[in-house]
Amino acid sequence: MISKHPVSSDPSRREFLRTGTVAAAAAALPLRGMGFHNSVDDTLKVGLIGCGGRGTGAAFNALRADSATKLVAMGDAFADRVESSLSGLQGNAGIAAQVDVPPERRFSGFDAYKQVIEASDVVLLATPPHFRPLHVEAAVEAGRHLFVEKPVAVDGPGIRRMMEACRKAADKGLSLVSGLCYRYQFAKQETVKRIHDGAIGDLVSLQCSYNTGGLWHRGRKPAWSEMEYQVRNWLYFNWLSGDHITEQHIHSLDKVLWAMGDQTPTRVTSSGGRISRIDDKYGDIYDHFNTVYQWKNGVKAFSSCRQIISASSDVSDFAHGTKGTAQIQSHRIEGENAWRWRGDGPDDMYQNEHDVLFRSIREGSAINNGDYMCKSTMMAIAARMSAYTGKSLSWDEAMASQEDLTPTAYAWGDAPTVRIPRPGVTPFV
Ligand SMILES: NC(=O)c1ccc[n+]([C@@H]2O[C@H](COP(=O)([O-])OP(=O)(O)OC[C@H]3O[C@@H](n4cnc5c(N)ncnc54)[C@H](O)[C@@H]3O)[C@@H](O)[C@H]2O)c1
């Protein structure tokens, strides 16, 4: 029998995690920096899967969000990543007392996720996105609350699994907060609210860019198998990252989706290629994509993303309407209802999302970001498939894609063969 809520062997704690005590106590919680505790054992046990840069940051944010949390388990494909993340967290005076991960709760390997889930009430997922559907499914099956980093899949089968897992999380009353962090920045919430309230009139078109330089590469060691090499350098392998349009540009696409009221486009047409990433070390991903998204009501979004060393950077998004233009990234509106965000006080989107997650758990009022995180991930995957194949795709065609990027085995030996996609030659599957 699957529990609706995190399981505890202690009846008073189990009751607390259910609702009663929680609802009463939560009424007094401030929005941020909750600092909440009471006489029952109300500690929420947090587990981290994927102990890299973002996972370590997410663990910090989770511990900061609620003083009655403890980080109790950590898992990563590689033991050295667990240790470096752990020592970073232990060295942070603000949260060190909440870090309780003895050697027997440090796990490594492809199955590390199972033990972390077993040991935790709330699970933070920050591995490369390929593994997200598997990990969300397992955590939801076990009745755990979730923080889920973006993106949430790399292919059509993965997104369909994720949609199903999110539905199950909702049925079970579990909280599931997405790492699409811009949605949790107060300044952007106010900007998008104004778009929805008509400040720029009817939307005509949108434009978004995520043009940056290059990213890290972790090299190759002779002792590493091909699988270890690829997982350590996961950004550069489509089966692991979904290419940079999925891994990075998803933030821009999600803002477009948000402005569009979470309505998905009906057609996606993209082109892209690799003009600077010609070395083998860059695996099979592209370095640029340009995409047109089209909605049923005629609105179009023009999207550009690029990762090319020494080329100009630009991260911006514009929503053009009949009465003005909103600059979502920089929180301003020009035109009839000119406005700019002048909020003061902290607005750390990475902290805000964890504050909301833990407050929802304490209040027993589940939050579920599954819908938009799946849609924006799919906007990226659809564009990548369009660019790789050279085919313009309807949304329904893209959603039905059978291309499954899962390797034949999760084992430290061979890895998927690297084949660079060629538009007009690579088939749409
Ligand atoms: N929201 C944001 O602004 C933001 C920022 C950075 C990264 N991210 C996302 O967070 C995720 C992680 O990115 P990162 O920058 O921390 O990368 P990273 O490489 O620093 O960390 C990923 C970690 O996952 C580990 N890992 C790989 N496969 C695993 C598996 N099967 N099981 C357990 N661990 C595994 C890796 O060894 C690595 O330590 C990505 O999805 C990325 O897109 C989000």
The ligand as an ORCA input file, in Angstrom:
! r2SCAN-3c Opt
* xyz 0 1
  N      17.411     26.316    -12.071
  C      18.612     26.718    -12.411
  O      18.875     27.917    -12.542
  C      19.684     25.704    -12.644
  C      21.036     26.097    -12.624
  C      22.019     25.124    -12.835
  C      21.631     23.816    -13.113
  N      20.308     23.478    -13.152
  C      19.886     22.099    -13.452
  O      20.282     21.266    -12.370
  C      20.697     19.994    -12.856
  C      22.130     19.719    -12.416
  O      22.978     20.716    -12.947
  P      24.389     21.066    -12.263
  O      24.797     22.362    -12.849
  O      24.290     20.938    -10.807
  O      25.304     19.929    -12.865
  P      26.494     19.149    -12.120
  O      27.200     18.355    -13.147
  O      27.282     20.110    -11.312
  O      25.720     18.180    -11.131
  C      25.002     17.042    -11.569
  C      25.391     15.906    -10.631
  O      24.535     14.771    -10.914
  C      25.386     13.628    -10.828
  N      24.741     12.502    -11.527
  C      24.820     12.184    -12.839
  N      24.060     11.108    -13.093
  C      23.521     10.719    -11.922
  C      22.659      9.663    -11.535
  N      22.169      8.787    -12.430
  N      22.321      9.538    -10.234
  C      22.814     10.407     -9.316
  N      23.629     11.434     -9.628
  C      23.969     11.598    -10.918
  C      26.690     14.066    -11.408
  O      27.745     13.216    -11.073
  C      26.836     15.457    -10.830
  O      27.506     15.464     -9.599
  C      20.492     20.050    -14.369
  O      19.246     19.551    -14.731
  C      20.578     21.521    -14.683
  O      19.871     21.866    -15.849
  C      19.350     24.398    -12.893
*
